[in-house]
Amino acid sequence: MTYFNKNPGHGILAYLLAGLCIIITKFSRDQRGAAAIYTAFAGTLALASGVLGLDIGRVVVLRSQMQNAADAAALSAAAQLDGQTGAITRATAAAVDAISNSTRLSDTVGAFAVQSIVFYNDVDPSKVTTAASSEATYAEITLAPRTISIFLAPVLDTISNGGAAEQFTLEATALAGVVTITCAAPPFFACNPSEAGGAVDDLLDPDNAGRQLLTKIGPGGSTLAPGQFGLLCPSSGNCGAASVGNALANDPGLCYTSEVTTSPGGQTQQARNGINARMDAGTKNPKLPAQNVIDYPRDSDMSGSTILGNGTWDPVAYWTTNHPSDAQPVDLADYTRYQVYLYELGQTFYRNENKTIYPTDGIILPSGYGEVISPSNIVPASGVPTSSASTDIKRRVVKIAVLDCAALGVQGSADYLTYGRYVEVMLTEEVAATGADTYSEVIGPLLQQYSDDVHINVQLVE
């Protein structure tokens, strides 16, 4: 949106045409020396028309360039709003960079500059500002005003006895938003433990990879939030227990926008069967289990009401027990369960301590990922499923929406914003009984650059 601050109620075209009318009126009222007057009038009119056209063209071009710059800055900023730590900082830098690279009328008007950047977590029905990177989904950019001198101003100033404007001031504002669509995700969610445990327990912090997560709480104990056991309604179909169980088992091509609907209750038997279909157990048919369904040990502190473990387990003891005749991987003592799982399936992956990137196809090795692990296939016999296995290596990996349950007031069945925040986890064990808890290991935040199942749609709102 572009505004003219000079002479409210008149655009530049109307203003300059009014000035031209003054010229025409002045000459049309003077009848002396008709031929000379008409000649002078025609010449003046032609000159004024040319200057008028030049002025209009300059203003229109500058106006267009300012709006294009504002639009580009807003889109660039919105594209960075992924709900992750530092998103607002990155969005601000992207907006400034977009402005600095924008074209402008000429060097005489100077470079465009950002006057203000405002972030919102909602704009409908009213704008709600936010300073939290985890919530920002809209960016509004306002450029610093620019002025442009009017070539016709001296003529108009003379005729109007000093009443004509010599320049116009233009502004530009743009608002863009981001909608994150996550596909192939089961109807799972987790309340972010950072609300109770502090920033060190943020599920979206990559450094928390390798920590065990109580993913779904079984009935009979505490709940994640009032009436909540970690389940969502599927994004299509109904929210009945059978529908939820089927979605947990099959990842049936469901896609979720930034809004999800919680499913109250434990949905105990269907949920267990759905989850265990990935582990070669339960009654779902076909099961399509993972290629390795062995159970991995829990974190040393994963007991009682612990939601997020300390990441401490004994991979050496695990390897000795399950692979007595196989050489231990180098630095095995520092491997996560997910890394051991990939190793057992002979999969190449990038490793940066507990952080893992898999698959590696088409991925440029990021900074910090100095290890490329390329093992041979050594699946333990006890982990080979009896049912026909899925061809998907990541069959035990699920995407979980992360909600700030306390801040959102999550309870019962209602709609809540995820702001596109999802974390990948690996199921670490079979759900042992109908009312048992479900455990997984945190792999890391789900990011577009490493997943084809994340789609970022950025668009101008106004």
N, C-alpha and C positions, 0 to 999 in steps of 0.2 A: 504494500500500500504506500503510495507516495502523496505527499501533502505540499501545498504551497502556503507559506506563512505570510506572504505579503498580500495586502488587499484581500481579506477574507471574503469569500463569496464570488471572487473572480479568478478564473484560471488565467494562465499566461496568454492564451490565444485571445480570450475576451478582452483582456487588458490592452494588448497591443492593437487589436482591432478598434478599440475605443479611441486610442491615440490617433490611428489613421483616420478615423471619422472626424477628429478635431481638425486635422490638416485639410481634409476635403471641405469641411464646413467653412473654414477660414477663407479658402480660395473661392468657394462657390458664391459667397456673399459679396465679393468685390467685383464690380462690373467695369472698372476703368481699365482701358488698354486691353480689350477683350482678347485679341490674338496673342499678345505677349503673355497675358495672364493664363490663357488656356495652354499655351506652350509650356510655361513655367509649371502650371498645374500638372500637366501630363508628365513632365520630366520628374517633378517632385513625387508624384504618385508612383511612377515606375521605380524611382530610387527607394521610396519608403516601402513599397511592396517587396523589393529585393531584400532590404534590410530586415523587414518584418519576417520574411521567409527564413532568413538566416538565423534570426533570434529564436523563432519557433523551433527550427531544426536543432539548434544547440540545446535548448531546454529539453526537448523530447529525447534526444540522445542521452543527455546526462541523467534524465529521469529514468530511462530504461536501464542504463548501466548501474545506477544505484540500486534499483529494485532487483536486478539480476545478481548483484553482489550480495544483497541481503538474503535473497533466496538461497544462493549457494552456501552462504555461511550458516544459515539455519539448517539446511539439509546435512551439511558436514557435521554440525554439532549434534544433531539428532542421531546420526549414524553411530556415534560413540556411546550413546546411552543404552548400555547393555546390562545395567543393574549391578555391575561389578565395582569393586573398590577403585576409586579414582576416575570414575566415568565423567563426572562434571569437570574435573581438571582437564581431561583429554578432550572433552567437548568444547571447552573454552579455547583451548589451543587450536583445535581444528577450525573453529569459526574465525579466529584471528588470522590463521594461515590462509583460509579461503578468501578473506577480504584483501590480504596483501597481494594475492595473485590475481585479483580481478582487474579487468580493463577499465579505463576511465576516459572521459572526453579528451583531456590533454593534460600535460604536466602542469599547466597553469592552475588547475583547480586543486592540485595536490592529491595525494593518495587518500582513498576512502579509509575510514576508521570506525571501529565499533564504539558506539556510545554506551550501550548497555546490553547485557545478556541476562535473561531471566529464565529460570527452569521451573517447570510445572509437573505435577504428577497427575493432573486432570485439567481439562479445559471445558468440559461439558457436564452440567449446564453453566458452570462458572469456573474461572481459572483459579487453581490452587497452587500456590508457589511451594517449592521445596528446595532445600539445600543438601538433601541426602542423595548420594549417587545411586543408592539401592532403589530409589523411588522415582527419580526423574525420567520422564518419558517424552517431554516436550521441551523445545528450546525456542525462545523468542529473541530475535536479534534486531536491534535498532541501530542504524548507522548515525554517525555524527552528521549534523546538517551541513550541506554544501551550498554555497552561493554562486550565482552566475550573473555577470554584468549584461545589461541590455544595450546593444549597439544603437538602437533607435532612441535611447533615453535622452540624449542631448536635444534632439529635435522636439520630442514631446515636452521636455522640460522648458524649452523656450516658448513653445506655443501655449503651454498651460501655466506659464508664469511660476515655474518652480514647483509645480504640484505633481510631477511625474516621478515614478520610482526609477531608480537607476540599476537595481538588481533584484533578483528573486532568490528565495531560500527554499531548498528542497530537502525532504527527509524521506527515509525508506525504512519499513519495518516488515519482517517476515516471521512467521511461526510455523515450525515443522515438528512432526511427531514421529515416533517409531513404534511399530507393532511387531513383536517377536512371535513367530509361529514355530512351535516345537512339535515335531512329528515322531511317530514310532515310539511314543511314550506310554507306558501303562498308567492307570489311574492311581498313582502314588503321590503323596506329598509328605514333607517333613517340616515340623516347626524348627526354625533356626535356633540351635542351642545358644547362639551368641546373645540372645535376649536375656538369658539367665546367667550364662557363664562368662560373658564378656567377649570382646573382639577376638580373643584367641580361639574361641570355639565357633567361629564363623564357618559354616559349611562351604561357603563360596571362596574361602581363602585357599589358594592352591597349596599352601604349606600344610594344610590339614589332610592331604592325601595320605592314605595308609591307616587312618584312624577308623575304628569300627563304629558303626552307627546302628542303634536300635531303630530299625526302619519302620516296623509296624508293631504296635503294642497289642498283645492279646487281651481279651476281656478278663475281668476279674481283678485287674490291678489299676494303676493310675492310667490316665489318658494323656495324649499329647496336648489336647485342649478340650474344653467341655464337650463330651460326646464324640471326640475324635480319636481314631485309632490309626490314622495314616492313609486313608483311602479317599479317592475322588470319584465323582461320577464320570463315566466315560464321556468323551466329547460328542458322541453320537449315540442314539439309542436311549434306553432308560437307565435308571440308577439302581435297579434291583440287584440282588446278590448274585444271580446267575450272570447278568451282564457284566458286573464288576469282575467276577471270577474269570470269565472268558477273556476280558481285556487284559487282566493280569497275566494270563497264560500265553496270549498270542500276539501282543503288540499289533492289533489288526489295522494298521495304517491310520490310526487316529492321530489327529493334529489338534493342538491346543493353542489358543491365542493367549494373550496376557491375563485372561480371566478364567478362573477355574471354579468349579462347584464342589464343595466338600460333601462327602457321603458319610452320614452319621452311623455309628454302630460299628461293630467289629466284622460283620459279614463272615463269621468265623470259618465255616466249612468250605464255602465257595472260595474265599480268599486263600485259604491254605492250599486247596487243590490247584488254584490258578498259579500261585507262586511255585508250588512243587512240580508243576508240569515242566518247568525248566530244569528240575533236579531229578528227573526220571522217577517221580513219585506222584501220588494223587490219582484221581479218577478221570482227569481230562483226556479226551481221545481226539486226535493223536496227541501224545505228550510232547514230542519234538524236544527232547532234553538237550542240554549242552553236551559237548563232546567230552567234557571232564566234569563229573558231578561229585567229586570227592568233597568232604567237609573240611574246612580249615579251622584251626584253633581260634578262640576268641582272644581279645585283648586281656591283659592281666587284671585290669580293673573293671571288666565288663560284667558287672553283677548288680543285683538290686535295681535301683532306679536310674542307673547310669545310662544316659542317652548317647553320649559321644565318648568313646574310649580314648586311651592314651596312645594307641598305636603300637604298644609293646606286645610282641608275641615272639615265639621261638621258631624261626624258619629252619634252623639247623636241626633241631629235634624233629620237626615235621619231615624234613628230607631224609633223615636217617631212618625214620620209621617207615616211610612210604617208598623210598628209593634206596634200599640198602646196598644194591649192586651198582648204582649209578654215581658217578663223581658229582660232588657238590658244585654248583655254579660259583664262579668267582664272586667274592663279596656277598655270598648268600645271606650272611647275618643281617644285612641291611635291606633285604628285599621285602616288598610288601606282598600280601597274599595275591593281589592282582598280578604282580610281576611274576610270582611263582607260577600262577595259573597260565599266563602266556608262555612262560618258559616250558612248562610241561606239555603244552600244545605245539611247541616248536615254532613259535611266532616271533618274528623280528619286531623289536620295539625300541623306542628312544627312552632313555632313562636319565633323570636328573634327581638323584637321591630317591625320594618317595614319589616324585612326580613322573607320570608315564604318558607317552604319546603313542597311540596305536589306533588304527593302522598307520603305517609310515608312507604309504603310496601318495606321491604328489606333495608331500610335506617337506619343506626345507628345514633342515635341522636348526631349531631355534637356539638362541644364546643360552648357555647353561646346560644344554643337553649334550654333554660330552661323551656319553656312553651309548653305543649302538649294540644292543644285545641280539645275537643271532644264534639261538640254540638249536639242537636237534629235537625231534619228536620223541618224548619219553613219557607219555601219559601213564600214570600208575594204574595197574590192573584194577584196583579197587575203585577207580574213578570212571571206568568205561561204562557207559549206560547199557542196559539190556534192550531198551527200546531203540528204534532208529533215531540217530542223533541229528540235530539240526546242522546245517552247513554253516550257520552263523557262529563265528568264533566268539562273538560277544553276546551269546545267548544268555549268559548269567549276568550281564550288565544291564541295568535299568536306569532310566532317567527319572529323576524325582523333582517335582516342583518344590521350591523352598519358600515358605511363608513366614513372615514375622507375625506369629499367631497372637502374641500379646498386643502388639500395636494395632493389628487389624481386628482384634476382638473376635477371633475365630471361634465359632461354636455352632453345633447343629448343622443343618444343610443350608448353605448360603453361597453367594458368589463373592470371590475375593481376587484381588489383583496379585499376580506373581511378579509383574514388571519384567517378565522374561527370564527370571532366575531359576535355573535348573542345575542340578548336580548329578553327575554320573556315579553310580555305586555298583559294586559287584556283590551278588548274593554269596555269602560265605558258608552257608549250611542249609540243609533241608529243614523246613518247618516241622518240628518233631511231632506235634500234637495239634488237635483242633484249636485249642485256646492258647497255643504257644506264641511267643514273640518271633519276629522276623529280624535276622541280623544281616548286615552287609558291611562292606568296606568302602570308604570314600575314595573315589578315583580323582575327582576334581570337578570344577565348574564346567558346565557344558558350553563350549564356545563355538561360534560359527566357523572359525578358521580351521577347526579340527573335526567338524561334523557336518555331513550333508543333510542332517535332520533338523538343522536350525536355519530358519529363514528370517532375515531382517527386512521388513518393509518400511521404508522411510518416505514420507510424503508431506507436502506443504498443506497446512491447515488453513492458513490465511496469509 
